[in-house]
Amino acid sequence: MIRFLTGGAVVSAFAVIGDLFKPKSFAGLFGAAPSVALATLALTIASKGPQYVSTEARSMLLGAIALGVYSLVVMRLLFRAGVRTTIVTLSGVIVWFAAAFGLWFALLRHAT
């Protein structure tokens, strides 16, 4: 119940923040993943401790960077190369995995 209430409050707060920016498509971006991640980290710190949450937060940051790389590659291919959407998004998953695991290997391999 606490996770549900905390997640709902944080999602609502981020939705309000996202609504303040233009274009309005940012509202969905701010209302989803960041709020759920923050709620999860806040609840996890009480049960697993700060060391565990630190590792999780670093992993979330690298995953977000990998998603940014994926999005950039997909956007460029869709707008510039004119390749079909299905092919670009499915093959873009390889880019995401390469970025995510490459960052993990370079930065967090010894931290875990």
C-alpha positions in Angstrom: 0.0 0.0 0.0 2.9 2.4 0.8 4.5 1.7 -2.5 1.2 2.4 -4.3 0.7 5.7 -2.5 4.3 6.8 -2.8 4.4 5.9 -6.5 1.1 7.7 -7.2 2.2 10.9 -5.4 5.5 11.0 -7.2 3.9 10.2 -10.6 1.5 13.1 -10.0 4.2 15.5 -9.0 6.2 14.6 -12.2 3.1 14.9 -14.3 2.6 18.5 -13.0 6.3 19.3 -13.7 6.0 17.8 -17.2 2.9 19.9 -17.9 4.8 23.1 -17.3 7.2 22.4 -20.1 6.7 22.7 -23.9 6.1 20.7 -25.9 3.4 18.9 -24.0 4.8 15.5 -25.0 7.3 15.9 -22.1 4.4 15.4 -19.7 4.4 11.7 -20.4 8.1 11.5 -20.2 8.2 13.1 -16.8 5.2 11.2 -15.5 6.5 7.7 -16.1 9.9 6.2 -15.5 11.6 8.9 -13.3 8.8 8.9 -10.8 8.5 5.1 -10.5 12.3 4.9 -10.2 12.4 7.5 -7.4 9.5 5.8 -5.5 11.2 2.4 -5.8 14.5 3.8 -4.5 12.9 5.6 -1.6 11.1 2.4 -0.5 14.1 0.2 -1.1 16.4 2.3 1.0 14.3 1.5 4.1 14.4 -2.3 3.4 17.8 -3.0 1.8 19.9 0.0 2.9 21.8 2.8 1.2 24.6 0.6 -0.3 22.0 -1.5 -2.2 20.1 1.6 -3.4 23.4 3.2 -4.5 24.1 0.3 -6.8 20.6 0.3 -8.1 20.7 4.1 -8.8 23.9 3.8 -10.7 22.5 1.0 -12.8 19.4 3.1 -13.5 21.5 6.0 -14.6 23.5 3.8 -17.0 20.3 2.3 -18.3 18.9 5.8 -19.0 22.1 6.8 -20.9 21.8 3.6 -22.9 18.1 4.4 -23.7 19.2 7.9 -24.8 21.8 6.4 -27.2 19.1 4.0 -28.5 16.7 6.9 -29.0 19.2 9.0 -30.8 20.2 6.1 -33.2 16.5 5.2 -33.9 15.6 8.9 -34.5 18.5 9.4 -36.9 17.7 6.3 -38.9 14.0 7.0 -39.1 14.3 10.6 -40.1 17.5 10.5 -42.3 17.7 7.0 -43.7 14.0 6.3 -44.2 14.2 2.7 -43.0 11.1 1.0 -41.9 10.1 1.6 -38.3 9.9 -2.1 -37.3 13.4 -2.8 -38.6 14.9 0.3 -37.0 13.3 -0.3 -33.5 14.1 -4.0 -33.4 17.6 -3.6 -34.6 18.0 -0.6 -32.2 17.7 -3.0 -29.3 21.1 -4.3 -30.2 22.4 -0.7 -29.8 20.7 -0.4 -26.4 22.3 -3.7 -25.2 25.7 -2.7 -26.5 25.5 0.7 -24.8 24.1 -0.7 -21.5 26.5 -3.5 -21.2 29.4 -1.5 -22.5 28.8 1.2 -19.9 28.4 -1.5 -17.2 31.7 -3.2 -18.3 33.6 0.1 -18.4 32.2 1.7 -15.2 30.4 -0.7 -12.8 32.0 -4.1 -13.4 34.2 -3.8 -10.3 31.6 -1.9 -8.2 29.2 -4.8 -7.9 
